[in-house]
Amino acid sequence: MVFVSAEILVRPGEVDGFVTACGAALRHITEVPGCRFARVTRSVGDPGRFVVLSEWDSLESFHQGFYGTENFDRWRAAVSRFFVEPPRIEQLVDVLDRSTIGQDH
């Protein structure tokens, strides 16, 4: 399982438009085989900073199923006009979770 985090900075005055565009375009991520979930989160302290979080079956399902595909192109076409700069993308894996707390590693 892999998590993908995309930090997006939205131009001032464009936040509502970005949220609306995300609402319509998020399906371009969630409909991809291997995507377990995707959500759009917003910073409490910086209302122009968003993080799109998604969970994937594997790094391959993200790279081969979404990144560089028509779904990726559709997602970017819908939301990229609101970006201050290109998103900062991170791919993350679990190290510890609730089920492993207190176990020897």
N, C-alpha and C positions, 0 to 999 in steps of 0.2 A: 504494500500500500504506500502511495506517495501523495503528499499534499503539495499543491502549487499555490503560491502566494504571489499576487500581482499588485504591487503598490502603485496607485494611480493618483496623480495630482491633477485636480480639475481647475480650469481657469476660473478666476473670480467672476461671479455672475452667471456661471454656466452649470451650477450644481443641480438645479432642478431638471434641466435638460438632460444632463448626464444620467440622473436617476431614472428618468422616463425612458431613455434609450436603453439602459441596462435592463429595465423591466421587460422590454420587448426582445432584447437580444440574448438574454441569459440562456435561453433554450438552445442556442447554437453551441453552448458548452454542455448543458445537461443531457442533450439528446445523443451525445457521442457514446458509443459502447465503451465501457470501462470507466466512465465517469460515475462515481458514487453520489456525489453531491456538488453543488456550487452555490455560493452565496456572495452577496455584495455587502461589505461592512463599511462603516464610516467612522472616522475618528471623532471622538467627543470633543477633544481640545482643538482640533483643526478641521473644520467642516468641509474643507476642500480636499481632504486626504481620504482616499478610499482604499480598501484592500479587497480584491476579489479572491476568495478562497475556494479551492476545489480539491476534491479527493479522488484519486484514480487507483484502479486496480494495480497498476504498475507504471513505471517510468515510460515503458514502451507504449502503453495505452495512451498516455498523454502525448508523447512525441509523434507516434505514428497515426493515432486516431484523431488528434485535434491540431496540434501545432503544425502549421504549414499546409493545412487542408482547407477546403472550401468553407467549412464551419468556422475555422479561425479567421479566414478572410472576411466572412460575413460579420463576425463579432467585432473585429477591428473596424470595419467600415461603419458600423453602427455607433461606435463609441469614441473612436480615436480623435475626432474633431474637437473633443472637449479636453484633451490632454494638454498639460503645460509642457511635458517632455515625455519621452517614451517610458512606459512602465518599468519598474524594477521587479524582475521576476526571480523567485527563489523556488527551488524544489526541495522539499523537506521530507524526512522520514522520522518515525517515532523512535525515541531512545528509551523513554520511560512513559508509562501510562498508569492509570489507576490499578490495573491488574498486576503490575510488576512492583509497585511501591512496597518496600519492606523486604523484598527478596534479595538474596546475595547475587551480585553480578560479577 
